[in-house]
Amino acid sequence: MSTSPEETFDRNYARHLQHLTLKGLQPKSIEAYSRAIRRIGERFDHQIDALSEQQLLDYFTELVASHSWSSVKLDSILTTTRYTHLTDQTKQHALERINRLMDGFSITWVQVK
């Protein structure tokens, strides 16, 4: 009997919460990591274990339209890090994905007088 994508997601999400708790993260940090995973899980029908770079770029582009830049930046880093952790990717792979994602965004600093 195979498990549904939602059951797999729920199992991995529960394991994700355990890891965060055992790492001693503060409740606000745990909520931020968890929210990022829940949000991307909902967007991709709980099938996040094989997302392509393009899917992630599209997702974060959509997120920019509906959320603040700080939310998008936080979600992109947290989601990418947690996503690669949950799917047993290497830390180097996670770093490469984070860098590629963040290279796609530009920030222009303006001097405030």
C-alpha positions as CSV (number, residue, x, y, z in Angstrom):
1,M,0.0,0.0,0.0
2,S,1.6,3.3,-1.1
3,T,1.2,6.5,0.9
4,S,-0.3,9.6,-0.5
5,P,1.9,12.7,-1.1
6,E,0.0,14.4,1.8
7,E,0.9,11.6,4.1
8,T,4.5,11.7,3.1
9,F,4.5,15.4,3.5
10,D,2.9,15.2,7.0
11,R,5.4,12.5,8.1
12,N,8.4,14.6,6.9
13,Y,6.9,17.8,8.4
14,A,6.5,16.1,11.8
15,R,10.2,14.9,11.5
16,H,11.1,18.5,10.6
17,L,9.5,19.8,13.7
18,Q,11.3,17.3,15.8
19,H,14.7,18.3,14.3
20,L,14.0,22.0,15.0
21,T,12.9,21.3,18.6
22,L,16.0,19.1,19.3
23,K,18.3,21.8,17.8
24,G,17.0,24.1,20.6
25,L,15.6,26.7,18.3
26,Q,13.4,29.4,19.7
27,P,9.6,29.1,19.1
28,K,9.6,32.0,16.7
29,S,12.3,30.4,14.6
30,I,10.5,27.1,14.6
31,E,7.3,28.9,13.5
32,A,9.2,30.7,10.7
33,Y,10.7,27.4,9.4
34,S,7.4,25.6,9.7
35,R,5.4,28.3,8.0
36,A,7.8,28.3,5.0
37,I,7.5,24.5,4.6
38,R,3.7,24.6,5.1
39,R,3.3,27.3,2.5
40,I,5.4,25.6,-0.2
41,G,3.7,22.3,0.6
42,E,0.3,23.8,0.0
43,R,1.4,25.4,-3.2
44,F,2.7,22.1,-4.7
45,D,0.1,19.8,-3.3
46,H,2.4,18.4,-0.7
47,Q,4.9,17.1,-3.3
48,I,8.0,19.0,-2.4
49,D,10.6,16.3,-2.5
50,A,11.6,16.7,-6.1
51,L,11.0,20.4,-6.9
52,S,13.2,21.8,-9.7
53,E,15.0,25.0,-9.5
54,Q,12.5,26.5,-12.0
55,Q,9.6,25.5,-9.8
56,L,11.2,27.2,-6.8
57,L,12.0,30.3,-8.8
58,D,8.4,30.5,-10.1
59,Y,7.1,29.9,-6.5
60,F,9.1,32.7,-5.0
61,T,8.2,35.0,-7.9
62,E,4.6,34.4,-7.1
63,L,5.3,35.0,-3.4
64,V,6.8,38.4,-4.2
65,A,3.5,39.5,-5.6
66,S,1.5,38.6,-2.5
67,H,3.9,39.0,0.5
68,S,6.5,41.4,1.7
69,W,10.1,41.2,0.5
70,S,11.3,40.2,4.0
71,S,8.8,37.3,4.0
72,V,10.0,36.1,0.6
73,K,13.6,36.4,1.5
74,L,13.1,34.5,4.8
75,D,10.9,31.9,3.1
76,S,13.4,31.4,0.2
77,I,16.3,30.8,2.5
78,L,14.4,28.7,5.1
79,T,12.4,26.7,2.6
80,T,15.5,25.9,0.5
81,T,17.5,24.9,3.5
82,R,14.7,22.8,5.0
83,Y,13.6,21.4,1.7
84,T,17.1,20.1,0.9
85,H,17.4,18.8,4.5
86,L,14.0,17.0,4.4
87,T,14.9,15.3,1.1
88,D,18.4,14.3,2.3
89,Q,20.3,16.5,-0.1
90,T,23.8,17.5,0.7
91,K,24.7,20.8,2.4
92,Q,26.6,21.9,-0.7
93,H,23.6,21.3,-2.8
94,A,21.5,23.4,-0.4
95,L,24.1,26.2,-0.5
96,E,24.2,26.1,-4.3
97,R,20.4,26.3,-4.5
98,I,20.2,29.2,-2.0
99,N,22.8,31.1,-4.0
100,R,21.1,30.5,-7.3
101,L,17.7,31.6,-5.9
102,M,19.1,34.7,-4.2
103,D,21.1,35.7,-7.3
104,G,17.8,36.0,-9.1
105,F,16.7,38.9,-6.8
106,S,18.1,42.3,-6.8
107,I,18.0,44.9,-4.1
108,T,18.6,48.6,-4.8
109,W,19.6,50.6,-1.7
110,V,18.4,54.1,-1.6
111,Q,19.8,56.7,0.8
112,V,17.2,58.2,3.1
113,K,17.6,61.9,4.0
